[in-house]
Structures are given as C-alpha cells and as structure tokens.
C-alpha cells in the first residue's frame, strides 16, 4: 500500500493511494502507526468509496515524524563531499566501523511539491538524494533480523544543505546545525515495505534506481543497493542502547554519482554545476517509490547576532 497525506479544499487529510484516487483514512498515518492500526485502516479504506484524485490535491509529507536520523551510508558520497566541505581527501577509517548519523529537525519537514526557501545567510545551497525508512513499531537493542519487522515502509528524502553554513559550523567539531535544519523533504508517499521486497538483491539490499535532475537536466544517478549497510542494520544501530518508535524516519544518507552537488564539486575541484538559486527546480525519482519536485524561492535575511564576547574566566569562591 501507499499512504499519502494531502491538502484538499483547504483541509488536511490522509489516504491510501489506489491508481489516481485517494481513499480516506480515519486518521493520519502517525496516529495509526502508534495505535498499530495502519494496515487495518488502510484495507478498510480501500473497501470504501474513493475520495479526491491525486490531481485535485496538494501532496504533503506522508507523515510528521517525531524524530529524523540521517545516516551517511554511501562511501562514494563521503569521499566526494568531504573533499568539498573541508578539503580532506579519502574516507575516514571510522566510517567503515559503524554507520554514523545525526539528528535533524523534525519541525522542518516539507512536502514533495513545496517551495524551499533559501535559508538565511546561505549562498551555497545544495540538495541530497536519499531514501528513508519509516519505523512502524517500538523496539530497542534490535538485531538486524528483528529490525526488518520494525520497518513499515519507505519514502524519498531530500536532505537540503546550506554548504557554506555547514562548512563553517563543523569547524567547531560538532555536526551541522543551521546548515541542515531549515528543510527536509519527504514524499511523495509512504510505500509499505512489502511492495519493495521484489527489489531486494542477494545481499539483502534494496536495488532501487535513483535519479536527480535540476531544471530537467539529470545531475545524478545511482542505486540504493550501493549503501554500505542495508536499512535493517541502520535501524539496529539506531536502536542500540535506546529505542526506535513508530513514525521515526531514518535516512540512507546521500547516494553517490551526483546525489548532491557538493560531491561533484569535490571531485571536479570547482562548483560545477553551480549552487542552487531561486527559480531552480529539483526533481528526484526513486524506482518503486515515486517522484518529488521542489522549487527554490527567495528566503529571509539573517537576523544579525554579535560574535561571542571575550569574558573573564572568573570562578566562584570556595565555600
């Protein structure tokens, strides 16, 4: 099944996609996931009358995730973007040891056709082509085998990146902050895991074709199966010492071979193609899932803040 969230006649709804029609759900996908009723409600909705057609609605992000973890699971991406962002060649040994991730902003999730505003102060805007797994059941310290049953489905993820802000922030030896938290696009819908099982290869990876184009010109093309770890291992790692819960989103990280502009800049030694500008449209397609397309628009100017004050290093007196 494919679960979508959409706006129709000014109101927000959710439904199951069947052909060009939407069959209304009783609640949004996150509520149904938490209640353990997403599949049941989905089948019930298909037995009822169809609602509006896809052509009549504005698709929104399929769900509003409580958390978004974004991994970096493609070796080729690490090699290229590392050269672009911090001028360092190669792939660090630590990348091979464990699947690294960071938490990004769940409040900045956007829909598959939404306009994306340039973040304040950004002059080097980039896209990142990814696939995300969505968690359907709570679990902690999972094995990869157990983790597979906790993945309810998949969606496309565009991890928009302000490369100039990111590069400056990461000199403080922390992960990206304002370089990343302004927009994360999910869509066009949530495709249940069973629909993608026919794409699984002999090593357990999902062999899905992935492409990205800017203004109709293809920039990148890769296979999801080029990940260093399959999603089950990413979920198992994410659950280590904690829990994954219904609605959590786990991104694959950016694919290689042009999955983002920064990778190409690192390989070519110049900003070719150029950073995204207002008016550019970024279109991503993933086999078995669908297509999302977002247009860049002007953003706000940054609210100015002063630099850190040099303060005396006073200490409290001993008691």
KEFISE-473389 format. One record per residue: residue in three letters; x, y, z of N, C-alpha, C in turn. Coordinates in steps of 0.1 Angstrom, whole numbers, padded with zeros to 4 digits, always signed. Example, Ala and Ser with C-alpha at 12.3 -4.5 7.8 and 13.67 -1.06 7.14 Angstrom:
2
ALA+0132-0057+0078+0123-0045+0078+0132-0033+0078SER+0128-0022+0071+0137-0011+0071+0129+0000+0079
This chain:
319
UNK+0008-0012+0000+0000+0000+0000+0009+0013+0000UNK+0002+0023-0004+0009+0036-0004+0000+0046+0004UNK+0006+0052+0014-0001+0061+0023+0003+0075+0020UNK-0006+0084+0018-0003+0098+0015-0011+0107+0025UNK-0005+0119+0027-0011+0130+0034-0013+0142+0024UNK-0024+0148+0024-0027+0158+0014-0036+0169+0019UNK-0036+0180+0012-0045+0191+0015-0055+0192+0003UNK-0068+0192+0007-0079+0193-0002-0089+0203+0003UNK-0093+0213-0005-0102+0223-0001-0098+0229+0012UNK-0085+0232+0013-0080+0239+0025-0079+0231+0037UNK-0082+0218+0037-0081+0209+0049-0071+0198+0047UNK-0065+0194+0058-0055+0183+0057-0062+0169+0059UNK-0058+0160+0051-0064+0146+0051-0053+0136+0049UNK-0056+0124+0051-0047+0113+0048-0055+0102+0041UNK-0048+0094+0032-0055+0084+0025-0045+0073+0019UNK-0051+0063+0014-0044+0053+0006-0045+0056-0009UNK-0033+0055-0015-0033+0058-0030-0037+0045-0037UNK-0047+0046-0046-0051+0035-0054-0053+0040-0068UNK-0043+0038-0077-0044+0044-0090-0042+0059-0089UNK-0052+0066-0095-0051+0081-0094-0060+0086-0082UNK-0066+0077-0075-0076+0081-0064-0070+0079-0050UNK-0075+0087-0041-0072+0086-0027-0084+0081-0019UNK-0082+0071-0011-0092+0065-0003-0090+0070+0012UNK-0099+0078+0017-0096+0084+0030-0094+0075+0042UNK-0084+0078+0050-0081+0071+0062-0089+0077+0074UNK-0090+0070+0085-0097+0075+0096-0089+0085+0104UNK-0076+0085+0103-0067+0094+0110-0054+0095+0102UNK-0045+0103+0106-0032+0104+0099-0023+0092+0101UNK-0013+0089+0092-0005+0077+0094+0002+0076+0107UNK+0007+0087+0113+0015+0086+0125+0005+0081+0137UNK-0007+0087+0137-0016+0083+0147-0020+0068+0146UNK-0022+0064+0133-0025+0049+0131-0013+0040+0134UNK-0001+0045+0131+0011+0037+0134+0012+0035+0149UNK+0010+0045+0157+0011+0044+0171+0001+0035+0177UNK-0011+0035+0171-0022+0026+0175-0021+0012+0170UNK-0011+0009+0161-0009-0004+0155-0020-0007+0145UNK-0026+0003+0139-0038+0001+0130-0036+0006+0116UNK-0024+0009+0112-0022+0015+0098-0027+0005+0087UNK-0023-0007+0088-0027-0016+0077-0042-0019+0078UNK-0047-0021+0090-0062-0024+0091-0070-0013+0085UNK-0066+0000+0089-0074+0011+0085-0072+0013+0070UNK-0060+0010+0065-0058+0011+0050-0066+0001+0042UNK-0067-0011+0047-0075-0021+0039-0090-0017+0040UNK-0094-0012+0052-0108-0008+0053-0111+0004+0044UNK-0102+0013+0043-0104+0025+0034-0106+0021+0019UNK-0098+0011+0015-0099+0006+0001-0112-0001-0002UNK-0119-0006+0009-0132-0012+0007-0143-0001+0006UNK-0139+0011+0010-0150+0022+0009-0148+0030-0003UNK-0156+0041-0004-0156+0049-0016-0143+0057-0017UNK-0139+0060-0029-0127+0068-0032-0130+0083-0029UNK-0120+0090-0025-0121+0104-0022-0116+0112-0035UNK-0109+0123-0033-0104+0131-0044-0093+0124-0052UNK-0091+0128-0064-0080+0123-0072-0067+0130-0068UNK-0056+0124-0072-0043+0130-0070-0042+0143-0076UNK-0048+0145-0088-0048+0158-0095-0055+0169-0088UNK-0063+0166-0078-0071+0176-0071-0065+0180-0058UNK-0054+0174-0054-0049+0177-0040-0035+0182-0041UNK-0030+0188-0030-0016+0191-0028-0010+0181-0019UNK-0001+0173-0023+0005+0163-0015+0014+0170-0005UNK+0013+0165+0008+0022+0169+0019+0031+0158+0022UNK+0040+0161+0032+0048+0150+0037+0039+0138+0042UNK+0042+0126+0039+0033+0115+0042+0030+0114+0057UNK+0040+0118+0066+0037+0119+0080+0046+0129+0086UNK+0043+0134+0098+0052+0143+0106+0060+0135+0116UNK+0072+0132+0113+0080+0122+0121+0083+0129+0135UNK+0083+0121+0145+0088+0126+0158+0103+0128+0159UNK+0111+0120+0151+0125+0122+0150+0129+0119+0136UNK+0140+0125+0132+0146+0122+0119+0161+0120+0121UNK+0166+0107+0119+0180+0104+0119+0185+0103+0104UNK+0196+0110+0101+0201+0109+0088+0215+0103+0088UNK+0216+0091+0082+0229+0084+0081+0237+0089+0069UNK+0249+0083+0069+0258+0086+0057+0264+0073+0053UNK+0255+0066+0045+0258+0052+0042+0264+0049+0029UNK+0267+0059+0021+0273+0057+0008+0287+0062+0007UNK+0296+0053+0005+0311+0056+0005+0315+0066-0005UNK+0309+0065-0017+0312+0075-0028+0309+0089-0024UNK+0297+0090-0017+0293+0104-0013+0303+0109-0003UNK+0307+0101+0007+0316+0106+0017+0329+0111+0011UNK+0334+0103+0002+0347+0106-0005+0346+0120-0012UNK+0335+0122-0019+0334+0135-0027+0331+0147-0019UNK+0321+0145-0010+0317+0157-0002+0327+0161+0008UNK+0334+0152+0014+0345+0155+0024+0355+0164+0017UNK+0359+0161+0005+0368+0170-0002+0362+0184-0004UNK+0349+0185-0007+0343+0197-0010+0341+0206+0003UNK+0337+0199+0014+0333+0207+0026+0345+0211+0034UNK+0355+0202+0036+0366+0205+0045+0380+0203+0038UNK+0380+0200+0025+0392+0199+0018+0401+0187+0021UNK+0395+0177+0027+0402+0165+0031+0399+0153+0021UNK+0409+0146+0017+0407+0135+0007+0404+0122+0014UNK+0398+0113+0007+0396+0099+0012+0384+0098+0021UNK+0383+0086+0026+0372+0082+0035+0378+0079+0049UNK+0373+0085+0060+0379+0082+0073+0377+0068+0077UNK+0387+0062+0084+0385+0048+0088+0373+0046+0097UNK+0369+0056+0104+0358+0055+0113+0345+0053+0106UNK+0344+0057+0093+0332+0055+0085+0329+0040+0083UNK+0340+0032+0082+0338+0018+0079+0334+0010+0092UNK+0337+0016+0103+0335+0009+0116+0320+0008+0120UNK+0313+0019+0118+0299+0019+0122+0291+0029+0114UNK+0278+0027+0112+0270+0037+0104+0267+0049+0111UNK+0274+0060+0108+0272+0073+0115+0259+0080+0111UNK+0254+0088+0120+0242+0095+0117+0241+0108+0125UNK+0233+0117+0122+0230+0129+0130+0215+0130+0131UNK+0210+0137+0141+0196+0141+0142+0193+0154+0135UNK+0183+0154+0126+0179+0167+0120+0166+0171+0125UNK+0161+0182+0120+0149+0190+0126+0136+0184+0121UNK+0128+0177+0130+0115+0172+0125+0105+0183+0122UNK+0107+0195+0128+0098+0206+0125+0100+0213+0112UNK+0110+0209+0105+0113+0215+0091+0110+0205+0080UNK+0102+0195+0083+0098+0186+0072+0088+0192+0063UNK+0091+0191+0050+0082+0197+0039+0077+0186+0030UNK+0067+0190+0022+0060+0181+0013+0068+0180+0000UNK+0063+0170-0009+0070+0167-0021+0069+0177-0032UNK+0060+0187-0031+0059+0198-0041+0061+0212-0035UNK+0065+0212-0022+0066+0225-0015+0078+0234-0021UNK+0076+0247-0020+0087+0256-0023+0097+0256-0012UNK+0110+0257-0015+0120+0256-0005+0127+0270-0004UNK+0126+0277+0007+0132+0290+0008+0147+0289+0011UNK+0155+0297+0005+0169+0297+0008+0171+0301+0023UNK+0178+0293+0031+0180+0297+0045+0187+0310+0047UNK+0184+0317+0058+0191+0330+0060+0206+0329+0060UNK+0213+0337+0052+0227+0338+0052+0234+0327+0042UNK+0226+0319+0036+0232+0309+0027+0234+0314+0013UNK+0246+0311+0008+0249+0314-0006+0253+0302-0014UNK+0254+0290-0007+0258+0277-0014+0248+0266-0010UNK+0236+0266-0017+0226+0257-0014+0227+0245-0023UNK+0224+0233-0016+0226+0220-0023+0214+0211-0019UNK+0211+0201-0028+0202+0190-0025+0209+0178-0021UNK+0202+0168-0016+0208+0155-0013+0198+0144-0015UNK+0200+0135-0024+0191+0125-0028+0192+0112-0019UNK+0181+0109-0012+0182+0098-0003+0168+0090-0003UNK+0169+0079+0003+0157+0071+0006+0156+0070+0022UNK+0144+0070+0027+0143+0069+0042+0134+0057+0045UNK+0138+0050+0056+0129+0040+0062+0121+0046+0073UNK+0108+0042+0074+0099+0047+0085+0097+0035+0094UNK+0098+0038+0107+0096+0028+0118+0081+0026+0120UNK+0077+0013+0122+0063+0010+0124+0060+0005+0138UNK+0070+0001+0146+0068-0005+0159+0080-0002+0168UNK+0077+0000+0181+0088+0003+0191+0097-0009+0193UNK+0110-0006+0194+0120-0016+0197+0133-0011+0201UNK+0140-0018+0210+0153-0014+0214+0163-0025+0213UNK+0176-0022+0211+0187-0031+0210+0183-0043+0200UNK+0178-0039+0189+0173-0049+0179+0185-0055+0172UNK+0183-0067+0168+0192-0074+0158+0187-0069+0144UNK+0196-0070+0134+0191-0067+0120+0179-0075+0116UNK+0178-0087+0120+0167-0096+0116+0154-0090+0123UNK+0155-0087+0135+0144-0081+0142+0140-0067+0136UNK+0150-0060+0133+0148-0046+0127+0140-0046+0115UNK+0141-0057+0106+0134-0057+0094+0119-0056+0097UNK+0114-0063+0107+0100-0063+0110+0095-0050+0116UNK+0104-0041+0120+0101-0028+0126+0100-0017+0115UNK+0104-0020+0103+0103-0011+0092+0090-0012+0085UNK+0081-0002+0086+0068-0003+0080+0069+0001+0065UNK+0078+0010+0061+0079+0013+0047+0090+0024+0044UNK+0089+0029+0032+0100+0038+0027+0094+0050+0020UNK+0102+0060+0020+0098+0072+0012+0111+0079+0007UNK+0110+0088-0002+0121+0096-0007+0124+0107+0003UNK+0137+0110+0005+0141+0121+0014+0151+0130+0007UNK+0149+0143+0007+0158+0153+0002+0163+0160+0014UNK+0176+0158+0017+0183+0165+0029+0189+0177+0024UNK+0181+0188+0023+0186+0201+0018+0198+0206+0026UNK+0208+0212+0020+0220+0215+0027+0225+0229+0023UNK+0228+0237+0033+0235+0250+0031+0249+0248+0033UNK+0257+0245+0023+0270+0241+0024+0280+0251+0030UNK+0278+0264+0027+0286+0274+0033+0284+0274+0049UNK+0272+0274+0053+0269+0274+0067+0274+0261+0074UNK+0272+0250+0067+0277+0237+0072+0292+0237+0074UNK+0299+0241+0064+0314+0241+0065+0319+0249+0076UNK+0313+0261+0079+0317+0270+0090+0314+0263+0103UNK+0302+0258+0104+0298+0252+0117+0306+0240+0121UNK+0310+0232+0112+0317+0219+0115+0331+0221+0119UNK+0336+0233+0117+0350+0236+0122+0350+0236+0138UNK+0339+0237+0144+0338+0236+0159+0337+0222+0163UNK+0339+0212+0154+0339+0198+0157+0325+0193+0163UNK+0315+0199+0158+0301+0194+0160+0295+0192+0147UNK+0284+0185+0147+0277+0182+0134+0270+0195+0129UNK+0264+0194+0117+0258+0205+0111+0246+0210+0119UNK+0243+0223+0120+0232+0228+0127+0223+0236+0117UNK+0226+0249+0116+0218+0257+0106+0222+0254+0092UNK+0232+0246+0089+0235+0241+0076+0225+0231+0071UNK+0217+0226+0081+0208+0214+0077+0194+0216+0082UNK+0191+0224+0092+0178+0222+0098+0167+0231+0093UNK+0168+0236+0081+0158+0245+0075+0148+0238+0066UNK+0151+0226+0061+0142+0219+0052+0146+0205+0050UNK+0137+0195+0052+0139+0181+0048+0126+0177+0041UNK+0127+0173+0029+0115+0169+0021+0113+0154+0022UNK+0101+0150+0024+0097+0136+0024+0085+0134+0014UNK+0085+0123+0007+0074+0121-0002+0077+0111-0013UNK+0068+0110-0023+0055+0116-0023+0045+0109-0014UNK+0049+0097-0009+0040+0089+0000+0049+0079+0007UNK+0043+0072+0016+0049+0061+0023+0045+0048+0016UNK+0055+0041+0011+0053+0028+0004+0057+0017+0014UNK+0047+0008+0016+0049-0002+0026+0061-0012+0021UNK+0067-0017+0031+0079-0025+0029+0077-0037+0020UNK+0065-0043+0021+0062-0055+0013+0063-0052-0002UNK+0059-0039-0006+0059-0035-0020+0073-0035-0026UNK+0083-0033-0018+0097-0032-0023+0105-0045-0021UNK+0099-0055-0015+0106-0068-0014+0111-0074-0027UNK+0103-0072-0038+0108-0078-0051+0121-0071-0056UNK+0125-0060-0050+0137-0053-0054+0149-0058-0046UNK+0147-0066-0036+0159-0070-0027+0168-0079-0035UNK+0181-0076-0034+0191-0084-0040+0196-0095-0031UNK+0206-0103-0036+0210-0115-0029+0218-0112-0016UNK+0222-0099-0014+0229-0095-0002+0220-0088+0008UNK+0207-0087+0004+0198-0081+0013+0195-0066+0012UNK+0201-0060+0001+0200-0046-0002+0188-0044-0011UNK+0182-0033-0010+0171-0029-0020+0177-0022-0032UNK+0176-0029-0044+0182-0024-0056+0172-0015-0063UNK+0172-0003-0059+0163+0007-0065+0171+0018-0072UNK+0167+0021-0085+0173+0032-0092+0169+0045-0087UNK+0179+0054-0086+0177+0068-0080+0183+0078-0090UNK+0175+0088-0093+0180+0099-0101+0176+0113-0096UNK+0184+0123-0099+0180+0137-0095+0184+0146-0107UNK+0175+0155-0109+0177+0165-0120+0174+0179-0115UNK+0181+0189-0121+0179+0203-0118+0174+0209-0131UNK+0162+0215-0130+0156+0222-0142+0156+0212-0154UNK+0153+0200-0151+0151+0190-0162+0164+0183-0167UNK+0176+0188-0162+0189+0182-0166+0194+0172-0155UNK+0195+0160-0159+0200+0150-0149+0214+0153-0144UNK+0215+0153-0130+0227+0156-0123+0233+0143-0117UNK+0225+0134-0112+0230+0122-0105+0221+0110-0108UNK+0228+0098-0107+0221+0085-0109+0229+0075-0102UNK+0222+0067-0094+0228+0057-0085+0218+0046-0082UNK+0223+0036-0075+0215+0025-0070+0215+0025-0055UNK+0203+0024-0049+0202+0024-0034+0210+0012-0028UNK+0212+0001-0036+0219-0010-0031+0234-0008-0030UNK+0239+0004-0034+0253+0008-0032+0256+0013-0017UNK+0246+0012-0009+0248+0016+0006+0258+0006+0012UNK+0265+0011+0022+0275+0003+0029+0268-0007+0039UNK+0256-0003+0043+0248-0011+0052+0234-0012+0047UNK+0227-0023+0048+0212-0023+0045+0205-0016+0056UNK+0192-0012+0053+0184-0005+0063+0183-0012+0076UNK+0182-0025+0075+0180-0033+0088+0191-0031+0097UNK+0203-0029+0092+0215-0027+0101+0215-0013+0106UNK+0210-0003+0098+0209+0011+0102+0199+0012+0114UNK+0188+0005+0112+0178+0005+0123+0183-0002+0136UNK+0190-0013+0134+0196-0020+0146+0206-0011+0153UNK+0214-0004+0146+0224+0005+0152+0217+0017+0159UNK+0207+0023+0152+0199+0034+0158+0193+0030+0171UNK+0189+0017+0172+0181+0012+0184+0191+0008+0195UNK+0204+0008+0193+0214+0004+0203+0214+0013+0215UNK+0210+0007+0227+0210+0015+0239+0199+0024+0240UNK+0189+0024+0231+0178+0033+0232+0166+0026+0224UNK+0157+0034+0219+0145+0028+0212+0143+0036+0199UNK+0138+0028+0189+0132+0035+0178+0117+0033+0180UNK+0109+0043+0175+0095+0043+0178+0087+0046+0166UNK+0074+0043+0166+0066+0045+0154+0067+0059+0148UNK+0069+0060+0135+0070+0073+0128+0084+0078+0127UNK+0094+0073+0135+0107+0077+0133+0112+0075+0119UNK+0119+0084+0114+0125+0084+0100+0140+0082+0100UNK+0145+0073+0092+0159+0071+0092+0164+0072+0077UNK+0171+0082+0074+0176+0084+0060+0188+0076+0057UNK+0189+0072+0044+0200+0064+0040+0213+0072+0039UNK+0212+0085+0039+0224+0093+0035+0223+0094+0020UNK+0231+0104+0015+0231+0107+0001+0238+0097-0008UNK+0231+0093-0019+0237+0084-0028+0249+0090-0035UNK+0257+0082-0042+0269+0086-0049+0265+0090-0063UNK+0276+0093-0071+0275+0096-0085+0266+0107-0088UNK+0268+0118-0080+0260+0130-0083+0247+0131-0075UNK+0247+0124-0063+0235+0125-0055+0234+0138-0048UNK+0244+0146-0048+0244+0160-0044+0254+0168-0052UNK+0253+0181-0051+0262+0190-0059+0276+0189-0052UNK+0277+0189-0039+0290+0190-0032+0299+0179-0035UNK+0293+0167-0037+0302+0156-0042+0308+0159-0055UNK+0301+0164-0064+0307+0167-0077+0317+0179-0076UNK+0314+0188-0067+0324+0199-0065+0337+0194-0060UNK+0336+0184-0051+0348+0178-0045+0356+0170-0056UNK+0349+0163-0064+0356+0155-0075+0362+0164-0086UNK+0354+0175-0089+0359+0183-0101+0367+0195-0096UNK+0368+0198-0083+0376+0209-0079+0370+0223-0082UNK+0357+0223-0085+0351+0236-0088+0336+0234-0086UNK+0329+0245-0085+0314+0245-0083+0307+0243-0096UNK+0307+0231-0101+0302+0228-0114+0294+0214-0112UNK+0281+0214-0113+0271+0225-0116+0271+0236-0104UNK+0266+0248-0106+0266+0258-0096+0256+0255-0085UNK+0258+0262-0073+0248+0260-0063+0234+0264-0067UNK+0224+0259-0060+0210+0262-0064+0207+0276-0061UNK+0198+0282-0070+0194+0295-0069+0178+0296-0070UNK+0172+0307-0065+0158+0308-0066+0153+0307-0080UNK+0143+0299-0082+0138+0295-0096+0142+0282-0100UNK+0153+0276-0094+0157+0262-0098+0147+0252-0092UNK+0144+0242-0100+0135+0231-0096+0143+0218-0095UNK+0143+0211-0084+0150+0199-0081+0140+0187-0081UNK+0142+0178-0090+0133+0166-0091+0140+0153-0089UNK+0135+0145-0079+0141+0133-0076+0131+0121-0078UNK+0136+0110-0084+0128+0099-0087+0135+0086-0081UNK+0128+0078-0074+0133+0065-0069+0124+0054-0074UNK+0130+0044-0080+0123+0033-0085+0114+0026-0074UNK+0102+0023-0077+0093+0016-0067+0087+0026-0057UNK+0091+0038-0057+0085+0048-0047+0078+0059-0054UNK+0085+0067-0063+0078+0078-0070+0088+0089-0072UNK+0082+0101-0073+0089+0114-0077+0085+0125-0068UNK+0095+0133-0064+0092+0146-0057+0099+0157-0065UNK+0093+0169-0064+0099+0180-0072+0096+0193-0064UNK+0107+0200-0061+0106+0212-0053+0113+0224-0060UNK+0108+0236-0058+0114+0248-0064+0120+0257-0054UNK+0131+0262-0056+0138+0271-0047+0132+0285-0048UNK+0130+0292-0037+0125+0305-0037+0134+0314-0027UNK+0132+0327-0029+0140+0336-0020+0137+0334-0005UNK+0146+0335+0003+0144+0334+0018+0146+0347+0025UNK+0146+0346+0038+0147+0358+0046+0162+0361+0049UNK+0164+0374+0052+0178+0378+0056+0180+0373+0070UNK+0193+0370+0074+0195+0366+0088+0194+0377+0097UNK+0188+0374+0109+0187+0384+0120+0202+0385+0126UNK+0208+0396+0126+0222+0397+0130+0224+0394+0145UNK+0235+0387+0148+0239+0385+0162+0253+0389+0163UNK+0258+0394+0174+0272+0397+0176+0280+0385+0178UNK+0293+0386+0176+0302+0375+0179+0303+0373+0194UNK+0308+0361+0199+0309+0358+0213+0318+0369+0220UNK+0313+0373+0232+0321+0382+0239+0333+0375+0246UNK+0344+0382+0246+0356+0376+0254+0353+0379+0269UNK+0351+0369+0276+0347+0371+0290+0359+0367+0300UNK+0360+0374+0311+0370+0370+0321+0366+0356+0327UNK+0376+0348+0330+0374+0335+0335+0373+0334+0350UNK+0364+0341+0355+0362+0342+0370+0357+0328+0375UNK+0359+0325+0387+0354+0313+0393+0347+0317+0406UNK+0337+0309+0410+0331+0312+0423+0340+0309+0435UNK+0339+0316+0445+0347+0314+0457+0344+0301+0464UNK+0354+0295+0470+0352+0283+0477+0343+0285+0489UNK+0334+0276+0493+0325+0277+0504+0333+0277+0517
